[in-house]
């Protein structure tokens, strides 16, 4: 179901992925999380719309406990926009596409 536009990241490649000057939106999620599933199609849409200008990535928090711990993530879905390795914006919960677009614009 995941598109080829959404990158799957893990603890090992996370720092390299977010180091880019290109904004990176990371969706911290888990397969059992209802709100995570609800926001999934929105993440896919954004990946298509921003292909080439924004990296859209997902991290399964069950499989990768180190990175969410580093960023103090206690609830999912949590979405964080990074630019050059720095947090630009962060939001928790199944939010609408408009809010996610605003987050991306802050980093652009």
Protein Blocks (a to p, Z undefined) as FASTA:
>chain_A
ZZfkbccddfklmmmmmmpmbdcddddddfklmklmmmmmmmmmmmmmmgojaccddddf
klmmmlmmmnopabdcdddddeehiafbdcedjddfklmmmmmmmmZZ
